[in-house]
């Protein structure tokens, strides 16, 4: 939803506009519709939508809104944008919210079935890094890997998994309770910075496996070193297109060269979101063919 723009709906890579009669018109990216035929969003409608989504208690979501989103019951996420108010170099709040991105949560149970035999070796979880461009299914895959490790499957017994969910994307937690199934032995820290969260889990929850999404800054790397030194196994994701690509990132370069990760899973969305282009061991040897699997 964008003020003074058509209400747009996107599903499975296709885009639609809503007419005033409530019908959906398929978009091809360059067509023009007469304004009177298409429903345009005004400020009143957008703000009423925001108030309804927040249960008419927007103040309760103040901390989340500072990060540009809020998560509602069911694990659904609403991204927001508008005028940013800064204070001492940090985002204090968002005023004049003018743009909403309502993302309906969905879980794909079983999407990790074909990669689990590579993640587990002799009953033990391998340190694994999932590498993927944006919007190619890395969080969906990570979520199912967590669920299967936590519950146990044909390749390993169930293990205690600690998850740091900085942006509520893995568990989709509402009031601290995951709305997605992360398994029966999983503990989750919601809306917690990854670096601090990893250390909190190690100190208090005795995880055997720690899982985080989108690592990248210095604090993350230092916390990962502590996780490894404590004997925990690590499952993480990062934005990228290949092992060579992430090796170019200064903070990750050392981890690649020292073979910190036992497995690299490379996703791309060329054939379908969630396509696995390749699985490699810590030294770069391909374990799974170029065609990959679709999760």
ABEGO torsion letter per residue (X at the ends): XBBGBBBBBBBGGBBBBBBAAGBBBBBAGABBBBAAABBBBBAAAAAAAAAAAAGGBAAAAAAAAAAGBBBBBGGBBBBBBEBBBBBGGBBABBBGBABBBBBBBBBBBGAAAAAAAAABBGGBBBBBBBBBBBGAGAAAAAAAAAAAAAAEBAABBBBBBBBBBAAGAAAGBBGGBBABBAEAABBBBBGBBAAAAAAAAAAAAGBABBBBBGBGBAAAAAAAAAAAAAGBBBBBBBBEABAAAAAABAAAAAAAAAGABABBBBBBAAABBGBBABBBBAAGBBABBAAEBBX
